[in-house]
């Protein structure tokens, strides 16, 4: 009960952030935004109890001691609650929806897309699971990562980001996306319209795309790379919203637990068959969710016991913990002065070695220089100090290692 309450309170903070973003937009832009029913309906769902927000959003207009609704907002909001936004840029195909048994495929897709971002930040991504170029640019522009993609490193802001729940992460990424597009002088009204219109779509239903501008098409493609919508082919004009889309409606983390539950089972057993996922019963799902919550015990001697089998969670813990043992559902380590310093020390990440021999050659060279801060032989990942980066990079280039 308390966990659910905390989750909803934390999510509310980020809903407030999107309202604050809208409040700082010029009234001319918000007036354009209110021309679409879906936008008006979505904004209405984010309202808090303070009337002052309505004034700042230019929805409630005070004139001659009288209050009135902004005409466009009033008209389009009435249209939205009577179904007027159903004929927007995304038209539902009648009688078409993913069968219930196939919703697990959407959960796998959405979770893998989103956690590919988190794995990249935690240094556990592979070439196959690395996010798209636009997503990597977003991580860099938002200050979550720094450096080039081949030797990028997580920032303190990025480390904090990993500790948020998925609802908070989604809102932070979307807000940073808006700021990035503002810097590129793109039309944020069009971008917001896509966000809000997608928030009105139903999970698992098929929708045909129509009348999108080039910018809106690009936004939709970026959201696809983050796991919000599914398309069979890149140029398919039919999309299927995933559970992540429910976060745009202001839903709590409980709405996306099934997606995360599915991914954890896939992560921990790559051979886990789709047929088993599809046939999973409600009781099994609830049992898996309970097991995946996990918890951490930290003793007074800073010995750490983490009850989890999530590869991502273990990777995050290893950023500031010296790991000693790993069992099926438990990892054991210690939080030390050196491990904490390592987590907050600027460094360069070397990964994606094609051959084990290449990794070992770079590792041995860096060890001789004494610039290795952290390494993972199994995943072929090295963390090199700032002082040693130039020397190691020069060695890699001169040796023509892959």
C-alpha positions as CSV (number, residue, x, y, z in Angstrom):
1,X,0.0,0.0,0.0
2,X,2.7,2.4,1.0
3,X,4.8,1.5,-2.1
4,X,1.8,2.3,-4.4
5,X,1.3,5.6,-2.7
6,X,4.9,6.6,-3.0
7,X,4.9,5.6,-6.7
8,X,1.8,7.7,-7.4
9,X,3.3,10.7,-5.5
10,X,6.6,10.5,-7.4
11,X,4.8,10.2,-10.7
12,X,2.7,13.3,-9.8
13,X,6.0,15.3,-9.5
14,X,6.7,14.6,-13.1
15,X,3.1,15.3,-14.2
16,X,3.7,18.7,-12.5
17,X,6.8,19.1,-14.5
18,X,5.0,18.7,-17.8
19,X,2.5,21.3,-16.6
20,X,5.3,23.6,-15.6
21,X,6.8,23.1,-19.1
22,X,3.4,24.1,-20.7
23,X,3.1,27.1,-18.4
24,X,6.3,28.6,-19.7
25,X,5.2,28.4,-23.3
26,X,4.0,31.6,-24.9
27,X,0.2,31.9,-25.0
28,X,0.4,32.0,-28.8
29,X,1.8,28.4,-28.8
30,X,-0.7,27.1,-26.2
31,X,-3.6,28.6,-28.2
32,X,-2.4,26.5,-31.1
33,X,-2.1,23.4,-28.9
34,X,-5.7,23.8,-27.8
35,X,-6.9,23.4,-31.4
36,X,-6.7,19.6,-31.0
37,X,-9.2,17.8,-28.8
38,X,-6.7,15.1,-27.8
39,X,-4.3,17.8,-26.4
40,X,-7.1,19.4,-24.4
41,X,-8.2,16.1,-22.9
42,X,-4.6,15.0,-22.0
43,X,-3.8,18.4,-20.3
44,X,-7.1,18.1,-18.4
45,X,-5.9,14.8,-16.9
46,X,-2.7,16.4,-15.6
47,X,-4.5,19.2,-13.7
48,X,-3.8,19.6,-10.0
49,X,-6.2,21.2,-7.6
50,X,-4.8,24.8,-8.0
51,X,-6.8,27.1,-10.2
52,X,-3.6,29.2,-10.6
53,X,-2.3,26.5,-13.0
54,X,-5.3,27.0,-15.2
55,X,-4.5,30.7,-15.4
56,X,-0.8,30.1,-16.2
57,X,-1.8,27.7,-19.0
58,X,-4.1,30.4,-20.4
59,X,-7.1,28.0,-20.0
60,X,-8.9,30.1,-17.4
61,X,-9.1,33.7,-18.4
62,X,-9.9,36.4,-15.9
63,X,-11.4,39.6,-17.3
64,X,-13.4,42.3,-15.6
65,X,-13.6,40.2,-12.4
66,X,-15.1,37.3,-14.5
67,X,-13.7,33.9,-15.2
68,X,-14.1,32.1,-18.5
69,X,-12.5,29.2,-20.4
70,X,-10.3,29.9,-23.3
71,X,-12.6,29.5,-26.3
72,X,-10.5,27.0,-28.3
73,X,-9.9,24.9,-25.2
74,X,-13.6,24.9,-24.3
75,X,-14.6,23.8,-27.8
76,X,-12.0,21.1,-28.3
77,X,-12.4,19.7,-24.7
78,X,-16.1,19.3,-25.3
79,X,-15.2,17.6,-28.5
80,X,-12.8,15.3,-26.8
81,X,-15.2,14.0,-24.2
82,X,-17.8,13.3,-26.9
83,X,-15.3,11.3,-28.9
84,X,-14.2,14.0,-31.3
85,X,-10.5,13.2,-31.1
86,X,-11.0,9.6,-32.4
87,X,-10.7,10.9,-36.0
88,X,-7.3,12.5,-35.5
89,X,-3.9,11.4,-37.0
90,X,-4.3,7.9,-35.6
91,X,-7.5,6.1,-36.7
92,X,-8.3,2.8,-35.1
93,X,-8.8,-0.1,-37.5
94,X,-12.2,-1.5,-36.7
95,X,-12.2,-5.1,-35.5
96,X,-8.4,-5.1,-35.4
97,X,-6.4,-5.6,-32.3
98,X,-3.7,-7.8,-31.0
99,X,-5.1,-11.0,-29.6
100,X,-4.8,-11.3,-25.9
101,X,-2.2,-14.1,-26.2
102,X,0.0,-11.9,-28.3
103,X,0.1,-9.0,-25.9
104,X,3.2,-10.6,-24.3
105,X,5.0,-9.9,-27.5
106,X,4.3,-6.2,-27.1
107,X,5.5,-6.4,-23.5
108,X,8.7,-8.0,-24.6
109,X,9.2,-5.4,-27.3
110,X,8.5,-2.4,-25.1
111,X,10.6,-3.6,-22.2
112,X,13.6,-4.5,-24.4
113,X,13.5,-1.2,-26.1
114,X,13.3,0.8,-22.9
115,X,15.9,-1.2,-21.0
116,X,18.3,-1.1,-23.9
117,X,18.6,2.6,-22.9
118,X,19.2,1.7,-19.3
119,X,21.6,-1.1,-20.1
120,X,23.6,1.3,-22.3
121,X,23.8,3.8,-19.5
122,X,24.9,1.0,-17.0
123,X,27.5,-0.2,-19.5
124,X,25.9,-3.6,-20.1
125,X,24.7,-3.0,-23.7
126,X,26.0,-4.9,-26.7
127,X,26.1,-3.8,-30.3
128,X,22.9,-5.7,-30.9
129,X,21.0,-4.0,-28.1
130,X,22.5,-0.5,-28.4
131,X,19.9,2.2,-28.7
132,X,19.4,4.2,-32.0
133,X,21.6,7.1,-32.9
134,X,18.8,9.6,-32.0
135,X,18.3,8.1,-28.6
136,X,22.1,8.3,-27.9
137,X,22.0,11.9,-29.0
138,X,19.2,12.5,-26.6
139,X,21.1,10.9,-23.7
140,X,24.1,13.2,-24.5
141,X,22.0,16.4,-24.9
142,X,20.1,15.7,-21.7
143,X,23.4,15.3,-19.7
144,X,22.7,11.7,-18.7
145,X,25.8,10.5,-20.7
146,X,28.9,12.3,-21.9
147,X,31.6,11.6,-24.4
148,X,31.4,9.8,-27.7
149,X,29.3,6.7,-28.1
150,X,32.4,4.5,-28.4
151,X,33.8,5.8,-25.1
152,X,30.8,7.4,-23.4
153,X,30.4,7.6,-19.6
154,X,27.5,8.0,-17.3
155,X,27.2,11.3,-15.4
156,X,26.0,11.8,-11.9
157,X,22.7,13.0,-13.3
158,X,22.5,9.7,-15.3
159,X,23.3,7.6,-12.3
160,X,20.5,9.3,-10.4
161,X,18.2,8.7,-13.4
162,X,18.9,4.9,-13.2
163,X,17.6,4.9,-9.6
164,X,14.2,6.3,-10.6
165,X,11.2,4.1,-11.4
166,X,10.1,3.7,-15.0
167,X,7.3,6.3,-14.8
168,X,9.8,9.0,-13.6
169,X,12.3,7.9,-16.2
170,X,9.8,8.2,-19.0
171,X,8.7,11.7,-18.0
172,X,12.3,12.9,-17.6
173,X,13.2,11.6,-21.0
174,X,10.2,13.1,-22.7
175,X,10.8,16.5,-21.1
176,X,14.5,16.4,-22.1
177,X,13.3,15.5,-25.6
178,X,11.2,18.6,-25.7
179,X,14.1,20.8,-24.5
180,X,16.3,19.2,-27.2
181,X,13.8,19.9,-30.0
182,X,13.4,23.5,-28.7
183,X,17.2,24.0,-29.2
184,X,16.8,22.6,-32.7
185,X,14.1,25.2,-33.3
186,X,11.5,22.5,-34.0
187,X,7.8,23.2,-33.5
188,X,7.1,22.0,-30.0
189,X,3.4,22.3,-30.5
190,X,3.5,19.5,-33.1
191,X,5.6,17.4,-30.8
192,X,3.3,17.9,-27.8
193,X,0.3,17.1,-30.0
194,X,1.8,13.8,-30.9
195,X,2.5,13.0,-27.2
196,X,-1.1,13.9,-26.2
197,X,-2.8,12.2,-29.1
198,X,-0.8,9.0,-28.5
199,X,-1.9,9.1,-24.8
200,X,-5.5,8.7,-26.0
201,X,-4.8,5.4,-27.8
202,X,-5.5,2.0,-26.3
203,X,-2.9,-0.6,-25.6
204,X,-2.8,-3.4,-28.1
205,X,-5.2,-1.8,-30.6
206,X,-4.1,-1.2,-34.2
207,X,-4.1,2.3,-35.6
208,X,-3.6,3.6,-39.1
209,X,-1.4,6.7,-39.4
210,X,-2.6,9.6,-41.5
211,X,-1.8,13.2,-42.3
212,X,1.4,13.5,-40.2
213,X,3.9,16.2,-40.9
214,X,7.6,15.3,-41.4
215,X,8.4,16.4,-37.9
216,X,5.5,14.3,-36.4
217,X,6.7,11.3,-38.4
218,X,10.2,11.8,-36.9
219,X,8.8,12.1,-33.4
220,X,6.8,8.9,-33.8
221,X,9.9,7.1,-35.0
222,X,11.8,8.3,-32.0
223,X,9.1,7.1,-29.7
224,X,9.1,3.8,-31.5
225,X,12.8,3.5,-30.7
226,X,12.0,4.0,-27.1
227,X,9.3,1.3,-27.1
228,X,6.1,3.4,-26.9
229,X,4.7,2.0,-30.2
230,X,5.3,-1.1,-32.3
231,X,5.5,-1.3,-36.1
232,X,6.1,-4.5,-38.1
233,X,8.3,-2.6,-40.5
234,X,9.9,0.9,-40.3
235,X,7.6,2.3,-43.0
236,X,4.4,0.5,-41.9
237,X,1.5,2.9,-41.7
238,X,-0.1,0.9,-38.9
239,X,1.1,1.2,-35.3
240,X,0.3,-0.6,-32.1
241,X,0.7,1.2,-28.7
242,X,2.5,-0.7,-26.0
243,X,1.9,-0.4,-22.2
244,X,4.5,2.4,-22.0
245,X,1.9,4.6,-23.6
246,X,-0.2,4.4,-20.5
247,X,2.4,6.4,-18.6
248,X,1.5,9.4,-20.8
249,X,-2.0,9.2,-19.3
250,X,-0.6,9.7,-15.8
251,X,-0.9,6.1,-14.9
252,X,1.3,4.7,-12.0
253,X,4.0,2.1,-12.3
254,X,1.5,-0.7,-11.7
255,X,0.3,-0.2,-15.2
256,X,3.6,-1.3,-16.7
257,X,4.6,-4.0,-14.3
258,X,3.6,-6.8,-16.8
259,X,6.1,-5.3,-19.3
260,X,8.9,-5.3,-16.7
261,X,8.0,-8.7,-15.4
262,X,8.2,-10.2,-18.9
263,X,11.6,-8.6,-19.6
264,X,13.1,-9.8,-16.4
265,X,12.3,-13.4,-17.3
266,X,13.7,-12.9,-20.7
267,X,16.9,-11.3,-19.4
268,X,17.6,-14.0,-16.9
269,X,17.0,-16.8,-19.4
270,X,17.6,-15.9,-23.1
271,X,16.1,-19.3,-24.1
272,X,12.9,-18.6,-22.3
273,X,10.3,-19.6,-24.9
274,X,7.6,-17.2,-26.1
275,X,5.0,-19.9,-25.8
276,X,5.6,-20.1,-22.1
277,X,5.3,-16.3,-21.8
278,X,2.1,-16.3,-23.7
279,X,0.6,-19.0,-21.6
280,X,1.6,-17.5,-18.3
281,X,-1.4,-17.3,-15.9
282,X,-2.4,-14.4,-13.8
283,X,-1.3,-16.2,-10.6
284,X,2.2,-16.8,-12.2
285,X,2.4,-13.1,-13.2
286,X,1.6,-12.0,-9.6
287,X,4.1,-14.4,-8.2
288,X,6.8,-13.2,-10.6
289,X,6.0,-9.6,-9.8
290,X,6.4,-10.3,-6.1
291,X,9.7,-12.1,-6.6
292,X,11.0,-9.2,-8.8
293,X,10.4,-6.5,-6.3
294,X,13.4,-7.7,-4.3
295,X,15.1,-5.8,-1.5
296,X,18.5,-4.8,-0.3
297,X,20.1,-5.5,3.1
298,X,23.0,-3.3,4.0
299,X,24.8,-4.2,7.2
300,X,26.6,-1.9,9.6
301,X,29.9,-3.1,8.1
302,X,28.6,-2.1,4.6
303,X,28.2,-5.7,3.5
304,X,25.4,-5.7,0.9
305,X,22.9,-8.4,0.1
306,X,20.6,-7.7,-2.9
307,X,17.7,-10.2,-3.5
308,X,17.3,-9.8,-7.2
309,X,18.0,-11.7,-10.4
310,X,17.6,-8.7,-12.7
311,X,20.7,-8.2,-14.9
312,X,20.1,-4.5,-15.1
313,X,19.7,-4.0,-11.3
314,X,22.8,-6.0,-10.6
315,X,24.7,-3.9,-13.1
316,X,23.6,-0.7,-11.4
317,X,24.6,-2.0,-8.0
318,X,28.0,-3.0,-9.4
319,X,28.6,0.6,-10.3
320,X,29.2,1.5,-6.7
321,X,29.7,-1.9,-5.0
322,X,32.5,-4.5,-5.0
323,X,30.6,-7.7,-5.9
324,X,31.8,-11.0,-4.4
325,X,29.2,-13.7,-5.0
326,X,26.2,-14.2,-7.3
327,X,23.5,-16.8,-6.8
328,X,20.2,-17.5,-8.6
329,X,18.3,-14.7,-6.8
330,X,21.0,-13.1,-4.6
331,X,24.2,-11.1,-5.0
332,X,26.6,-10.3,-2.3
333,X,29.1,-7.4,-2.2
334,X,30.5,-4.6,-0.1
335,X,30.2,-0.8,-0.4
336,X,33.7,0.5,0.2
337,X,35.4,3.9,0.0
338,X,37.1,2.9,-3.3
339,X,33.9,1.5,-4.8
340,X,32.0,4.7,-4.1
341,X,34.9,6.9,-5.4
342,X,35.0,4.7,-8.5
343,X,31.3,5.4,-9.1
344,X,31.7,9.1,-9.0
345,X,35.1,9.4,-10.7
346,X,35.1,10.6,-14.3
347,X,36.2,7.8,-16.6
348,X,35.9,6.4,-20.1
349,X,34.1,3.2,-20.9
350,X,35.6,0.8,-23.5
351,X,33.3,-1.9,-24.7
352,X,32.1,-3.8,-27.8
353,X,35.4,-5.6,-28.4
354,X,34.9,-8.1,-31.2
355,X,37.5,-10.6,-29.9
356,X,38.5,-11.7,-26.4
357,X,42.2,-11.3,-27.4
358,X,41.6,-7.6,-28.3
359,X,40.0,-7.0,-24.9
360,X,42.8,-8.7,-23.1
361,X,45.5,-6.7,-25.0
362,X,43.9,-3.4,-24.0
363,X,43.3,-4.5,-20.5
364,X,46.9,-5.6,-20.0
365,X,48.2,-2.4,-21.4
366,X,45.9,-0.3,-19.2
367,X,46.9,-2.4,-16.2
368,X,50.5,-1.6,-16.8
369,X,49.7,2.1,-16.8
370,X,47.6,1.7,-13.7
371,X,44.6,3.4,-15.2
372,X,42.0,0.6,-14.9
373,X,39.2,1.7,-12.6
374,X,36.9,-1.2,-13.2
375,X,36.6,-4.2,-15.5
376,X,34.2,-6.9,-16.5
377,X,36.0,-9.8,-18.3
378,X,32.8,-11.6,-19.1
379,X,31.2,-8.7,-20.9
380,X,34.5,-7.3,-22.2
381,X,34.1,-3.9,-20.6
382,X,36.8,-1.5,-19.2
383,X,36.5,1.7,-17.3
384,X,39.6,3.8,-17.9
385,X,40.5,6.9,-15.9
386,X,40.6,10.3,-17.6
387,X,44.4,10.6,-17.2
388,X,44.9,7.3,-19.0
389,X,42.3,7.7,-21.7
390,X,44.6,9.3,-24.3
391,X,47.3,6.7,-23.9
392,X,44.9,3.8,-24.1
393,X,43.0,5.3,-27.0
394,X,46.3,5.8,-28.8
395,X,47.3,2.2,-28.2
396,X,43.9,1.0,-29.5
397,X,44.3,3.0,-32.7
398,X,47.9,2.1,-33.3
399,X,47.2,-1.6,-32.7
400,X,44.2,-1.4,-35.0
401,X,42.1,-3.4,-32.6
402,X,38.4,-4.0,-33.3
